[in-house]
Structure formats: C-alpha cells, structure tokens
Amino acid sequence: MAPKAKFIQEGKSIDYTPGSDVNAGDVVVQKDLVGVAKLDIVANTLGALAVVGVFDIQKANEAFSAGDEVYWDADGDPYGGDAGTGAATGTAAGNVSMGYALADAGATDTTVRTVLQSNAALNAEDTEQLAIIPVEDLAANGDIAARPIFVHPRAVTLTSLGILTEGSPAGVDDDNTAVIAVADDASNAIVSKTYNTAAQPPDTDYADLGALDATHKVLAAEEHITLSVTQGTTADLPAFSVIVRYTVN
C-alpha cells in the first residue's frame, strides 16, 4: 500500500519561490499563511519563509498590549514608514492573523514584538507552541478563583508556565503573600508559586512558575486549565500575562 503521507520538514520555515524579489524582513501572505523572509530571495529562486519565531513587525498608529492578537494589513500604513507598504494592526476585518504581541507597544512605536502563530505550525505535533493569556491589574487583596484560561482541541503536554508582568508588584511579604496556581479541569494542581519577602514577583519581567506536575501537565483534548490568584491584604500584583508553552500530542 502506498504511504498516505511522507515527512518533508518540521515546518518552522517553509520553501518559497517568489515571482519578484523579496527583501529580508518582508512579510509574505499566502491566503491565511503568514511568513517572514529572514534573507533576501531573488525572483524565481527558491528561498524560505519563517512561519514561527519572534519578530519586531512594523505597525500602524495604534497601541498593543502584551497578548493582543496581531493581524497583517498588506496595504496598511506603518507609523513613520511608507504609506501602503503593510502594517501590523489589531483590526481583524479584512486582514490575516499573524500571531500575538509579546510586549506592550504604544501608538507611536514603530514596531510591535510579535510571536508568529502561523496556521502552518498551529497544530504541528512535537513542535513547542505558545499561548499568552492577559490578566487584569487586580487591586491589593484581589483574588481570582479557578478561572479557565486555556484549552486546545487536541491533547497537549504543557512544557512550562510562567508570568510576564507589566509593572512593579507592591506589598508582597511573608505576612501578605501572593500565590499563583494553575490546575486542570478536575482541580488537580499543575503548578503553584508563592511570592513572599524573599521570593518577590518579577518586576516588568518574565518568571517561570516552577516544575510542572508530571501527571497533570498532560491534558486531554478540550481539557481546560484554570488560574487562581490569592493575595494577602497588602499584596498587589501588577497586570500580567500567563505564558503557556506546550506541545501537541
């Protein structure tokens, strides 16, 4: 029996032969597939496009927050650039999703740092994927109880969980701890991190939440994970994003 499929490559970059010259850094859209040329490609010559990775993408005159979905407007006007040459935007209508913002970007910033989330790689088995879930700025002593934050249509294995804060924490000490916990659908603990006097939350930075439970980090198809935040009276975490890294099983 003839094989139904033959492995070609991992898919982090894909072959591409353009009809006209492509410059390094150009964004190339093929229907719903967005790639970035890392090197110049001469017309009618085989080259490659990156469909995963982190890039600073020229953007329109609009603001982004970490975790926002980023779309590519092929005819957009980049702030401070040449009109009509294409720009990242937060507007979905008429544009193509290209990934998610990894950091805040002001309206007058010229680029937004974006992790590509190409359809070519979205469900690739054994390739690490990334999801970013924004969490609001809670007041001191504010809590979150088992909020669903992530689900995937296929079975996945979580590889790490961390937080990226958007400011400075305040009031966290041994008497006023801040606890971030992630669990599965059945309330089984996947990871929990307690911040106190000695172990302070990250200040406008990323920090891993620690080793994941070997059993419960493996999720069934459509199984949620939930976030809980418990803060002491004066403990006041800034707004942050949960960074979920995973592989599709």
N, C-alpha and C positions, 0 to 999 in steps of 0.2 A: 504494500500500500504506500502510495506517495505521501511524504510528510505534508501536514497541513500548514506548517509554519517553519521557517528557518531563521535562526538567530542571526542578526546582522551587526548590531552595535547596542550599547547601553542607552543611547538616546539623549545624552547630556548635550551633545552637539549633533546636528544633522547636516547631511550633504545638501549643497545648494549651488545651482548654476544660474547666475543672473543673466538677464538679457541686456543689461547695461552695467557699467562699472558701479561697484558698491564700495563705499569707504568704511574703514574701521570705525565702529561706533554707530553705524546706520541701523535703524530699526526696520526690520523687514516683516511684512504681514502677508501671510498666505491664508486667506479666508479667516479661520479662527486661530491660526497658529502664528505666534509672535516669536521672532528670534532677533538676536543682535549679532552683527558681524564683529568679531574681535580683530580681524585683519582685513586689509583691502582685498577685494575679489574683482578680478578683471572680467569684463563682459564675456560671456560664453565660455568661462573657465570654471571648473569645479572648485568650490570652496566650502566653507562650513559656517553655520549659524549656531550660536549658543541658545539653547531653549531652557536652560536652568542657570542659576547664578545670581549674583547681586551686582547691580549696575546703578550708577547715577544717571538718571534719564532726564533730558530737558523737558521742562514742564510749562504749562500755561500759567497765567497770572491768577493763581488760586492756591489756597492753603491745603495741606495734607496733614493728617495726624498719623502716627505710627499705627499700623493695622488697617488703614483705609485701603480699599481695593483701588488699583490704578488701571486706567484704560489708556489705549493709544489712539489718538486722533491724528490720522495720517495727514490731514490738511490743517492741523492746529497751528496756533501762533505761539511759539515759545517765548517766554518772558526774556527780553533782552537779546533775542535772536532774530532770525529772518522769518518774516511772516509767511505762513502757509507751508513751512517745512516739516511740520509734525510736532506734536507735543503730548506729554502725559497729562491726563485730566482725570477728574473724579466723576465725570459725566458718562454714564453707561450708554445712553441712547445714541445709536449710530456709530459707536466706537467698539474696539475689541479689547477684552480683558487681557492684561499682560502680567499681573501679579499684585503684590501688596507692598505698601510703604513700610520701610523698616525704621524710619525716623520721621519726626515732625519736619515739615517744610513750610516756611512762610510764603505768602502770596508772591512776594518779590524775590524769593530764592529762585535761582535759575534751574535747579535740578531737584529731583526727589529720589532718595535712595530706595531702590525697588528690588525685591526678590522676585525674579521671574517665576511664574507659576503656569508654565505652558501646558496647554492641553496635551501636548506630546508626552509630557512627563508626569501628568497628574496622577495616573494610576499605575505607573511603572513599578513592577514588583522589585523589591530589594533595593530600590533607589530611595535614599532618605528624602522625605518631603517635610515641608514646614508650614505650620498654620500659626497665625498671630491673632490673638483674641484680646481686644481692648477692654480694660476695666476702669470704671469711672473713679474719680477722686472722692474717696469716702471721707466723711468727717471723722474726727477723733472719736474713738469708741464705736465707729460704724462697722457693721458686720455684713457678710454675705453667707447665706445658708444653702449649700448644695445646689448652686446654680449650674445648669447644663451649659458647657462651653464648647464642646467638640463632639462630632460624630462623623463617621465615614461609612459609605455604603458597602465597603468591603472590610474584611478582617484586617486589622493592623497591629503592629507591635510598636509601642512607644519607645523611643530611644533616649529622649531627655525631655525634661520640663524645666522651664526657667521663667524669670520675670525680667522685663525691661522697664525700668521706672522712668517717668517723665519729669521728675523733680526730686526734692530732698525730703526724706522722712523726718518726722518730729515726734518727740515724746515717747520714744521706744526705750524701755529699760527693763530691768528684772521684775519690777512690780507692774509694768504695763507692757506686756509682750504683744507682738503681732504674729499671728500664726496663719500661714497659707497652706491649705491642704487640698489635695486632688484625690478623688475617689472614682470608682466605677459605678455602673448602674445599681449594683447591689450594695453600695456604700462600703465596699472593701477599699482600704487605703492603698493608694498607689505611691504617694509621696507626701510628706509633711515637713514643713520648715518653720522653726520657731525663731523669731528675731527678738533679741534682748540687749542688755547693756554691752556685752562682749561681741555678740553677733548682730551687727546692725544691717538693716536692709540696704540694698545698693542705692547710691545717690546718682541719679541720672545715668544709670549704667545697667548692664545685664548681670544676672547672677543665676547660676543653676540651683535648683531646689534640692538636689541630692540624688542619691541612688534610688532607682525605682524598684518597687516590689516585683520580683521575678515572675510571679504568677499573674498578678493583676495588671501588669503593663501590657499583656496580650488581650486585645479587645475583639469580640465577635463583631460580625457585620452589623452595622446600625446600633452598636452599643455606645452609649454616651459616656463622657467623663464629666465630673462636676467639680466646681470650685467652691471652697469655703474659705472665708477670711474672718478671723476673730481678733479684735483689737481691744487692748486694755483702755482704761479711762482716758489716758492722755496719748495713747499710741495713735499716730496719724500717718498712714502710708499715702504717698502721692498717687496720682493716676499711674497705672502701669498696664503693660500688655503681657499676657501669658504666651510664651513661645513654646509651641508644641512641635517636637521633631518626632517623626515616625516613619516606618516603612510599611508598605502594603504587603500582606502575606500572600 
